[in-house]
Amino acid sequence: MKILLDENLPHRLRLRLHGHEVATVSFMGWKGVENGDLLKLAAANGFDVLLTKDSGMEHQLNPTSLPISVVVLMAASNAFEDMEPLIPALLARLACLEPRTLVRIPER
């Protein structure tokens, strides 16, 4: 799976997503691009998933018209130490993620 890490996530996270091709928003040169445009760019460049901590994104987007899947990490902060405990659940969810869906980790 090809995953795009949003600019609000620590780059170290990509090293823990074994078995996936992972790039960051800053590496792609898309820093500062708004959410809707970012999703379109990601889809046009072959990404399957946008991984973010932007919990407001789920209220801004229409899940039925997503060009790619969006996974929102619900951690206390965007520090790697707060994200790390979510990695096992994230990897498990990525293994069965349906195309163009919006999910939260942990799921409620």
N, CA, C and O atoms as CSV, one atom per row, in Angstrom:
chain,resi,resn,atom,element,x,y,z
A,1,MET,N,N,0.839,-1.170,0.000
A,1,MET,CA,C,0.000,0.000,0.000
A,1,MET,C,C,0.891,1.242,0.000
A,1,MET,O,O,1.913,1.282,0.684
A,2,LYS,N,N,0.501,2.235,-0.758
A,2,LYS,CA,C,1.260,3.483,-0.844
A,2,LYS,C,C,0.602,4.508,0.084
A,2,LYS,O,O,-0.558,4.875,-0.099
A,3,ILE,N,N,1.369,4.964,1.085
A,3,ILE,CA,C,0.846,5.813,2.157
A,3,ILE,C,C,1.527,7.175,2.130
A,3,ILE,O,O,2.743,7.279,1.971
A,4,LEU,N,N,0.711,8.222,2.290
A,4,LEU,CA,C,1.217,9.584,2.408
A,4,LEU,C,C,1.048,10.035,3.852
A,4,LEU,O,O,-0.064,10.034,4.379
A,5,LEU,N,N,2.157,10.423,4.497
A,5,LEU,CA,C,2.112,10.953,5.866
A,5,LEU,C,C,1.874,12.451,5.806
A,5,LEU,O,O,2.630,13.186,5.171
A,6,ASP,N,N,0.824,12.896,6.468
A,6,ASP,CA,C,0.506,14.319,6.519
A,6,ASP,C,C,1.618,15.073,7.243
A,6,ASP,O,O,2.403,14.478,7.981
A,7,GLU,N,N,1.678,16.371,7.027
A,7,GLU,CA,C,2.757,17.174,7.615
A,7,GLU,C,C,2.659,17.284,9.126
A,7,GLU,O,O,3.612,17.728,9.766
A,8,ASN,N,N,1.523,16.888,9.723
A,8,ASN,CA,C,1.375,16.962,11.176
A,8,ASN,C,C,1.831,15.687,11.890
A,8,ASN,O,O,1.628,15.548,13.096
A,9,LEU,N,N,2.435,14.771,11.163
A,9,LEU,CA,C,2.916,13.518,11.757
A,9,LEU,C,C,4.443,13.479,11.763
A,9,LEU,O,O,5.087,14.041,10.877
A,10,PRO,N,N,5.020,12.811,12.769
A,10,PRO,CA,C,6.487,12.704,12.814
A,10,PRO,C,C,7.007,11.805,11.692
A,10,PRO,O,O,6.447,10.741,11.430
A,11,HIS,N,N,8.068,12.234,11.041
A,11,HIS,CA,C,8.649,11.462,9.934
A,11,HIS,C,C,9.116,10.081,10.380
A,11,HIS,O,O,9.142,9.149,9.576
A,12,ARG,N,N,9.483,9.938,11.645
A,12,ARG,CA,C,9.938,8.639,12.164
A,12,ARG,C,C,8.868,7.564,12.015
A,12,ARG,O,O,9.188,6.377,11.958
A,13,LEU,N,N,7.620,7.963,11.953
A,13,LEU,CA,C,6.519,7.008,11.841
A,13,LEU,C,C,6.642,6.162,10.574
A,13,LEU,O,O,6.270,4.989,10.570
A,14,ARG,N,N,7.157,6.750,9.513
A,14,ARG,CA,C,7.252,6.009,8.240
A,14,ARG,C,C,8.156,4.790,8.357
A,14,ARG,O,O,7.962,3.797,7.655
A,15,LEU,N,N,9.138,4.864,9.237
A,15,LEU,CA,C,10.067,3.745,9.412
A,15,LEU,C,C,9.414,2.553,10.094
A,15,LEU,O,O,9.952,1.446,10.040
A,16,ARG,N,N,8.277,2.751,10.728
A,16,ARG,CA,C,7.579,1.686,11.446
A,16,ARG,C,C,6.449,1.062,10.635
A,16,ARG,O,O,5.804,0.124,11.102
A,17,LEU,N,N,6.202,1.560,9.443
A,17,LEU,CA,C,5.111,1.042,8.617
A,17,LEU,C,C,5.657,0.023,7.620
A,17,LEU,O,O,5.588,0.216,6.406
A,18,HIS,N,N,6.195,-1.054,8.157
A,18,HIS,CA,C,6.829,-2.108,7.361
A,18,HIS,C,C,5.856,-2.695,6.342
A,18,HIS,O,O,4.673,-2.882,6.625
A,19,GLY,N,N,6.372,-2.974,5.173
A,19,GLY,CA,C,5.567,-3.593,4.128
A,19,GLY,C,C,4.781,-2.598,3.290
A,19,GLY,O,O,4.016,-2.992,2.410
A,20,HIS,N,N,4.965,-1.308,3.558
A,20,HIS,CA,C,4.242,-0.274,2.823
A,20,HIS,C,C,5.237,0.724,2.240
A,20,HIS,O,O,6.320,0.938,2.786
A,21,GLU,N,N,4.851,1.323,1.131
A,21,GLU,CA,C,5.642,2.406,0.542
A,21,GLU,C,C,5.131,3.705,1.156
A,21,GLU,O,O,3.957,4.042,1.004
A,22,VAL,N,N,5.995,4.431,1.843
A,22,VAL,CA,C,5.565,5.611,2.600
A,22,VAL,C,C,6.374,6.840,2.188
A,22,VAL,O,O,7.601,6.791,2.100
A,23,ALA,N,N,5.664,7.940,1.938
A,23,ALA,CA,C,6.300,9.230,1.657
A,23,ALA,C,C,5.636,10.283,2.540
A,23,ALA,O,O,4.505,10.105,2.991
A,24,THR,N,N,6.340,11.363,2.776
A,24,THR,CA,C,5.786,12.450,3.576
A,24,THR,C,C,5.322,13.587,2.663
A,24,THR,O,O,5.785,13.729,1.531
A,25,VAL,N,N,4.401,14.386,3.187
A,25,VAL,CA,C,3.920,15.551,2.449
A,25,VAL,C,C,5.086,16.477,2.106
A,25,VAL,O,O,5.161,16.996,0.992
A,26,SER,N,N,5.993,16.683,3.060
A,26,SER,CA,C,7.120,17.585,2.779
A,26,SER,C,C,8.056,17.010,1.719
A,26,SER,O,O,8.569,17.758,0.886
A,27,PHE,N,N,8.288,15.699,1.733
A,27,PHE,CA,C,9.133,15.070,0.715
A,27,PHE,C,C,8.529,15.263,-0.680
A,27,PHE,O,O,9.248,15.469,-1.657
A,28,MET,N,N,7.202,15.194,-0.753
A,28,MET,CA,C,6.520,15.341,-2.037
A,28,MET,C,C,6.450,16.803,-2.487
A,28,MET,O,O,6.076,17.086,-3.625
A,29,GLY,N,N,6.812,17.739,-1.585
A,29,GLY,CA,C,6.755,19.156,-1.931
A,29,GLY,C,C,5.363,19.751,-1.812
A,29,GLY,O,O,5.060,20.761,-2.447
A,30,TRP,N,N,4.512,19.128,-0.999
A,30,TRP,CA,C,3.120,19.545,-0.880
A,30,TRP,C,C,2.803,20.216,0.454
A,30,TRP,O,O,1.635,20.327,0.827
A,31,LYS,N,N,3.815,20.656,1.163
A,31,LYS,CA,C,3.601,21.303,2.459
A,31,LYS,C,C,2.708,22.529,2.281
A,31,LYS,O,O,2.934,23.336,1.379
A,32,GLY,N,N,1.698,22.672,3.136
A,32,GLY,CA,C,0.792,23.812,3.078
A,32,GLY,C,C,-0.390,23.640,2.145
A,32,GLY,O,O,-1.261,24.509,2.101
A,33,VAL,N,N,-0.450,22.542,1.394
A,33,VAL,CA,C,-1.575,22.292,0.493
A,33,VAL,C,C,-2.803,21.934,1.341
A,33,VAL,O,O,-2.710,21.122,2.261
A,34,GLU,N,N,-3.941,22.537,1.028
A,34,GLU,CA,C,-5.181,22.296,1.779
A,34,GLU,C,C,-5.665,20.857,1.603
A,34,GLU,O,O,-5.339,20.198,0.616
A,35,ASN,N,N,-6.447,20.379,2.575
A,35,ASN,CA,C,-6.852,18.975,2.640
A,35,ASN,C,C,-7.467,18.426,1.354
A,35,ASN,O,O,-7.028,17.387,0.863
A,36,GLY,N,N,-8.470,19.102,0.803
A,36,GLY,CA,C,-9.121,18.601,-0.405
A,36,GLY,C,C,-8.155,18.496,-1.573
A,36,GLY,O,O,-8.148,17.503,-2.299
A,37,ASP,N,N,-7.343,19.526,-1.746
A,37,ASP,CA,C,-6.351,19.521,-2.827
A,37,ASP,C,C,-5.266,18.477,-2.576
A,37,ASP,O,O,-4.766,17.848,-3.509
A,38,LEU,N,N,-4.911,18.300,-1.309
A,38,LEU,CA,C,-3.900,17.301,-0.952
A,38,LEU,C,C,-4.383,15.898,-1.315
A,38,LEU,O,O,-3.619,15.094,-1.850
A,39,LEU,N,N,-5.638,15.608,-1.028
A,39,LEU,CA,C,-6.189,14.289,-1.369
A,39,LEU,C,C,-6.196,14.065,-2.877
A,39,LEU,O,O,-5.889,12.969,-3.345
A,40,LYS,N,N,-6.541,15.088,-3.630
A,40,LYS,CA,C,-6.537,14.969,-5.094
A,40,LYS,C,C,-5.122,14.735,-5.622
A,40,LYS,O,O,-4.912,13.889,-6.491
A,41,LEU,N,N,-4.152,15.487,-5.096
A,41,LEU,CA,C,-2.751,15.299,-5.495
A,41,LEU,C,C,-2.271,13.893,-5.159
A,41,LEU,O,O,-1.618,13.235,-5.969
A,42,ALA,N,N,-2.604,13.445,-3.955
A,42,ALA,CA,C,-2.186,12.112,-3.519
A,42,ALA,C,C,-2.768,11.040,-4.437
A,42,ALA,O,O,-2.057,10.127,-4.855
A,43,ALA,N,N,-4.049,11.150,-4.749
A,43,ALA,CA,C,-4.693,10.172,-5.631
A,43,ALA,C,C,-4.055,10.189,-7.019
A,43,ALA,O,O,-3.806,9.134,-7.604
A,44,ALA,N,N,-3.792,11.376,-7.541
A,44,ALA,CA,C,-3.190,11.505,-8.873
A,44,ALA,C,C,-1.777,10.936,-8.923
A,44,ALA,O,O,-1.278,10.598,-9.996
A,45,ASN,N,N,-1.133,10.829,-7.759
A,45,ASN,CA,C,0.231,10.299,-7.689
A,45,ASN,C,C,0.281,8.871,-7.159
A,45,ASN,O,O,1.338,8.396,-6.743
A,46,GLY,N,N,-0.855,8.190,-7.174
A,46,GLY,CA,C,-0.891,6.766,-6.863
A,46,GLY,C,C,-0.942,6.385,-5.399
A,46,GLY,O,O,-0.769,5.212,-5.069
A,47,PHE,N,N,-1.175,7.344,-4.504
A,47,PHE,CA,C,-1.280,7.001,-3.089
A,47,PHE,C,C,-2.629,6.351,-2.811
A,47,PHE,O,O,-3.639,6.690,-3.426
A,48,ASP,N,N,-2.624,5.409,-1.871
A,48,ASP,CA,C,-3.847,4.725,-1.456
A,48,ASP,C,C,-4.446,5.339,-0.204
A,48,ASP,O,O,-5.661,5.318,-0.010
A,49,VAL,N,N,-3.576,5.894,0.655
A,49,VAL,CA,C,-3.999,6.348,1.983
A,49,VAL,C,C,-3.282,7.637,2.367
A,49,VAL,O,O,-2.091,7.805,2.104
A,50,LEU,N,N,-4.034,8.547,2.997
A,50,LEU,CA,C,-3.441,9.691,3.690
A,50,LEU,C,C,-3.536,9.390,5.175
A,50,LEU,O,O,-4.623,9.145,5.698
A,51,LEU,N,N,-2.407,9.409,5.847
A,51,LEU,CA,C,-2.338,9.193,7.290
A,51,LEU,C,C,-2.151,10.561,7.935
A,51,LEU,O,O,-1.223,11.290,7.587
A,52,THR,N,N,-3.040,10.916,8.885
A,52,THR,CA,C,-3.026,12.255,9.463
A,52,THR,C,C,-3.382,12.232,10.941
A,52,THR,O,O,-3.878,11.229,11.454
A,53,LYS,N,N,-3.128,13.335,11.617
A,53,LYS,CA,C,-3.613,13.533,12.977
A,53,LYS,C,C,-4.702,14.599,12.986
A,53,LYS,O,O,-5.230,14.923,14.050
A,54,ASP,N,N,-5.041,15.135,11.858
A,54,ASP,CA,C,-6.030,16.200,11.717
A,54,ASP,C,C,-7.435,15.644,11.918
A,54,ASP,O,O,-8.095,15.243,10.959
A,55,SER,N,N,-7.894,15.622,13.184
A,55,SER,CA,C,-9.216,15.061,13.482
A,55,SER,C,C,-10.333,15.913,12.884
A,55,SER,O,O,-11.441,15.415,12.682
A,56,GLY,N,N,-10.065,17.175,12.601
A,56,GLY,CA,C,-11.066,18.016,11.963
A,56,GLY,C,C,-11.340,17.609,10.530
A,56,GLY,O,O,-12.384,17.947,9.972
A,57,MET,N,N,-10.405,16.885,9.932
A,57,MET,CA,C,-10.555,16.466,8.546
A,57,MET,C,C,-11.801,15.607,8.351
A,57,MET,O,O,-12.466,15.700,7.319
A,58,GLU,N,N,-12.116,14.776,9.335
A,58,GLU,CA,C,-13.269,13.893,9.173
A,58,GLU,C,C,-14.578,14.675,9.126
A,58,GLU,O,O,-15.581,14.159,8.633
A,59,HIS,N,N,-14.589,15.902,9.624
A,59,HIS,CA,C,-15.790,16.738,9.576
A,59,HIS,C,C,-15.805,17.631,8.338
A,59,HIS,O,O,-16.851,18.162,7.966
A,60,GLN,N,N,-14.652,17.797,7.704
A,60,GLN,CA,C,-14.539,18.644,6.517
A,60,GLN,C,C,-14.801,17.878,5.227
A,60,GLN,O,O,-15.140,18.474,4.204
A,61,LEU,N,N,-14.646,16.568,5.275
A,61,LEU,CA,C,-14.707,15.766,4.053
A,61,LEU,C,C,-15.995,14.975,3.953
A,61,LEU,O,O,-16.581,14.585,4.963
A,62,ASN,N,N,-16.426,14.744,2.735
A,62,ASN,CA,C,-17.565,13.873,2.479
A,62,ASN,C,C,-17.008,12.477,2.223
A,62,ASN,O,O,-16.396,12.239,1.182
A,63,PRO,N,N,-17.213,11.541,3.169
A,63,PRO,CA,C,-16.617,10.201,3.018
A,63,PRO,C,C,-17.015,9.479,1.735
A,63,PRO,O,O,-16.269,8.624,1.256
A,64,THR,N,N,-18.178,9.807,1.172
A,64,THR,CA,C,-18.615,9.110,-0.038
A,64,THR,C,C,-17.891,9.589,-1.292
A,64,THR,O,O,-17.989,8.958,-2.345
A,65,SER,N,N,-17.163,10.705,-1.184
A,65,SER,CA,C,-16.478,11.211,-2.379
A,65,SER,C,C,-14.960,11.281,-2.206
A,65,SER,O,O,-14.291,12.031,-2.917
A,66,LEU,N,N,-14.421,10.515,-1.281
A,66,LEU,CA,C,-12.972,10.517,-1.063
A,66,LEU,C,C,-12.241,9.896,-2.253
A,66,LEU,O,O,-12.642,8.836,-2.733
A,67,PRO,N,N,-11.180,10.537,-2.736
A,67,PRO,CA,C,-10.409,9.927,-3.822
A,67,PRO,C,C,-9.476,8.817,-3.327
A,67,PRO,O,O,-9.117,7.922,-4.093
A,68,ILE,N,N,-9.082,8.874,-2.045
A,68,ILE,CA,C,-8.259,7.836,-1.416
A,68,ILE,C,C,-8.755,7.661,0.016
A,68,ILE,O,O,-9.577,8.447,0.487
A,69,SER,N,N,-8.268,6.649,0.703
A,69,SER,CA,C,-8.629,6.452,2.106
A,69,SER,C,C,-7.909,7.464,2.982
A,69,SER,O,O,-6.825,7.940,2.645
A,70,VAL,N,N,-8.531,7.785,4.116
A,70,VAL,CA,C,-7.944,8.680,5.107
A,70,VAL,C,C,-7.981,7.962,6.446
A,70,VAL,O,O,-9.032,7.487,6.875
A,71,VAL,N,N,-6.824,7.885,7.109
A,71,VAL,CA,C,-6.738,7.296,8.440
A,71,VAL,C,C,-6.301,8.398,9.398
A,71,VAL,O,O,-5.245,9.007,9.227
A,72,VAL,N,N,-7.137,8.645,10.414
A,72,VAL,CA,C,-6.867,9.689,11.403
A,72,VAL,C,C,-6.351,9.026,12.674
A,72,VAL,O,O,-7.042,8.203,13.274
A,73,LEU,N,N,-5.149,9.379,13.079
A,73,LEU,CA,C,-4.568,8.852,14.317
A,73,LEU,C,C,-4.989,9.745,15.478
A,73,LEU,O,O,-4.704,10.942,15.492
A,74,MET,N,N,-5.669,9.146,16.450
A,74,MET,CA,C,-6.209,9.884,17.593
A,74,MET,C,C,-5.280,9.723,18.792
A,74,MET,O,O,-5.613,9.024,19.749
A,75,ALA,N,N,-4.141,10.356,18.743
A,75,ALA,CA,C,-3.155,10.307,19.828
A,75,ALA,C,C,-3.238,11.596,20.638
A,75,ALA,O,O,-3.826,12.585,20.199
A,76,ALA,N,N,-2.640,11.569,21.827
A,76,ALA,CA,C,-2.651,12.742,22.706
A,76,ALA,C,C,-1.947,13.938,22.064
A,76,ALA,O,O,-2.341,15.084,22.280
A,77,SER,N,N,-0.914,13.671,21.281
A,77,SER,CA,C,-0.194,14.736,20.571
A,77,SER,C,C,0.391,14.139,19.297
A,77,SER,O,O,0.204,12.954,19.020
A,78,ASN,N,N,1.090,14.949,18.532
A,78,ASN,CA,C,1.724,14.411,17.326
A,78,ASN,C,C,3.170,13.988,17.572
A,78,ASN,O,O,3.920,13.760,16.623
A,79,ALA,N,N,3.559,13.882,18.832
A,79,ALA,CA,C,4.893,13.373,19.173
A,79,ALA,C,C,4.961,11.878,18.857
A,79,ALA,O,O,3.988,11.148,19.046
A,80,PHE,N,N,6.107,11.441,18.380
A,80,PHE,CA,C,6.263,10.027,18.030
A,80,PHE,C,C,5.917,9.119,19.206
A,80,PHE,O,O,5.309,8.065,19.020
A,81,GLU,N,N,6.301,9.521,20.410
A,81,GLU,CA,C,6.042,8.696,21.599
A,81,GLU,C,C,4.545,8.500,21.843
A,81,GLU,O,O,4.149,7.470,22.389
A,82,ASP,N,N,3.714,9.451,21.455
A,82,ASP,CA,C,2.264,9.300,21.584
A,82,ASP,C,C,1.676,8.503,20.425
A,82,ASP,O,O,0.638,7.860,20.582
A,83,MET,N,N,2.319,8.538,19.280
A,83,MET,CA,C,1.857,7.804,18.099
A,83,MET,C,C,2.246,6.323,18.149
A,83,MET,O,O,1.502,5.461,17.682
A,84,GLU,N,N,3.395,6.047,18.709
A,84,GLU,CA,C,3.953,4.690,18.674
A,84,GLU,C,C,3.003,3.610,19.191
A,84,GLU,O,O,2.929,2.548,18.573
A,85,PRO,N,N,2.270,3.820,20.295
A,85,PRO,CA,C,1.361,2.771,20.762
A,85,PRO,C,C,0.230,2.446,19.779
A,85,PRO,O,O,-0.387,1.386,19.887
A,86,LEU,N,N,-0.048,3.328,18.837
A,86,LEU,CA,C,-1.116,3.103,17.856
A,86,LEU,C,C,-0.657,2.277,16.657
A,86,LEU,O,O,-1.485,1.837,15.859
A,87,ILE,N,N,0.637,2.065,16.522
A,87,ILE,CA,C,1.172,1.403,15.328
A,87,ILE,C,C,0.619,-0.009,15.120
A,87,ILE,O,O,0.237,-0.324,13.993
A,88,PRO,N,N,0.551,-0.883,16.139
A,88,PRO,CA,C,-0.014,-2.214,15.889
A,88,PRO,C,C,-1.455,-2.163,15.360
A,88,PRO,O,O,-1.794,-2.890,14.427
A,89,ALA,N,N,-2.295,-1.317,15.946
A,89,ALA,CA,C,-3.679,-1.190,15.473
A,89,ALA,C,C,-3.720,-0.596,14.066
A,89,ALA,O,O,-4.543,-0.998,13.244
A,90,LEU,N,N,-2.843,0.348,13.794
A,90,LEU,CA,C,-2.772,0.951,12.468
A,90,LEU,C,C,-2.398,-0.087,11.418
A,90,LEU,O,O,-3.048,-0.178,10.377
A,91,LEU,N,N,-1.363,-0.864,11.681
A,91,LEU,CA,C,-0.935,-1.890,10.722
A,91,LEU,C,C,-2.022,-2.930,10.492
A,91,LEU,O,O,-2.232,-3.370,9.363
A,92,ALA,N,N,-2.711,-3.323,11.556
A,92,ALA,CA,C,-3.803,-4.294,11.419
A,92,ALA,C,C,-4.932,-3.717,10.567
A,92,ALA,O,O,-5.500,-4.416,9.728
A,93,ARG,N,N,-5.250,-2.460,10.780
A,93,ARG,CA,C,-6.339,-1.823,10.022
A,93,ARG,C,C,-5.940,-1.610,8.568
A,93,ARG,O,O,-6.775,-1.763,7.676
A,94,LEU,N,N,-4.697,-1.264,8.314
A,94,LEU,CA,C,-4.237,-1.095,6.936
A,94,LEU,C,C,-4.343,-2.394,6.149
A,94,LEU,O,O,-4.589,-2.378,4.943
A,95,ALA,N,N,-4.156,-3.519,6.833
A,95,ALA,CA,C,-4.202,-4.827,6.163
A,95,ALA,C,C,-5.582,-5.141,5.594
A,95,ALA,O,O,-5.696,-5.943,4.667
A,96,CYS,N,N,-6.629,-4.523,6.132
A,96,CYS,CA,C,-7.989,-4.813,5.654
A,96,CYS,C,C,-8.747,-3.539,5.267
A,96,CYS,O,O,-9.977,-3.535,5.226
A,97,LEU,N,N,-8.024,-2.482,4.991
A,97,LEU,CA,C,-8.643,-1.191,4.687
A,97,LEU,C,C,-9.308,-1.213,3.315
A,97,LEU,O,O,-8.683,-1.558,2.312
A,98,GLU,N,N,-10.565,-0.844,3.290
A,98,GLU,CA,C,-11.298,-0.734,2.028
A,98,GLU,C,C,-10.886,0.567,1.326
A,98,GLU,O,O,-10.542,1.545,1.991
A,99,PRO,N,N,-10.919,0.584,-0.003
A,99,PRO,CA,C,-10.578,1.815,-0.729
A,99,PRO,C,C,-11.548,2.951,-0.405
A,99,PRO,O,O,-12.738,2.726,-0.180
A,100,ARG,N,N,-11.020,4.166,-0.386
A,100,ARG,CA,C,-11.809,5.391,-0.217
A,100,ARG,C,C,-12.689,5.377,1.033
A,100,ARG,O,O,-13.877,5.694,0.977
A,101,THR,N,N,-12.080,5.002,2.167
A,101,THR,CA,C,-12.794,5.029,3.439
A,101,THR,C,C,-12.102,5.984,4.404
A,101,THR,O,O,-10.933,6.328,4.229
A,102,LEU,N,N,-12.836,6.399,5.414
A,102,LEU,CA,C,-12.325,7.277,6.456
A,102,LEU,C,C,-12.415,6.522,7.771
A,102,LEU,O,O,-13.506,6.139,8.194
A,103,VAL,N,N,-11.275,6.307,8.421
A,103,VAL,CA,C,-11.264,5.573,9.690
A,103,VAL,C,C,-10.414,6.306,10.718
A,103,VAL,O,O,-9.564,7.131,10.383
A,104,ARG,N,N,-10.671,5.978,11.972
A,104,ARG,CA,C,-9.911,6.524,13.094
A,104,ARG,C,C,-9.179,5.392,13.789
A,104,ARG,O,O,-9.680,4.271,13.872
A,105,ILE,N,N,-8.003,5.690,14.283
A,105,ILE,CA,C,-7.228,4.743,15.087
A,105,ILE,C,C,-6.907,5.443,16.407
A,105,ILE,O,O,-6.249,6.483,16.378
A,106,PRO,N,N,-7.335,4.930,17.563
A,106,PRO,CA,C,-8.184,3.743,17.675
A,106,PRO,C,C,-9.605,4.040,17.208
A,106,PRO,O,O,-10.079,5.176,17.245
A,107,GLU,N,N,-10.269,2.961,16.762
A,107,GLU,CA,C,-11.649,3.107,16.301
A,107,GLU,C,C,-12.557,3.226,17.513
A,107,GLU,O,O,-12.273,2.672,18.575
A,108,ARG,N,N,-13.641,3.945,17.345
A,108,ARG,CA,C,-14.561,4.070,18.475
A,108,ARG,C,C,-15.664,3.060,18.374
A,108,ARG,O,O,-16.539,3.013,19.239
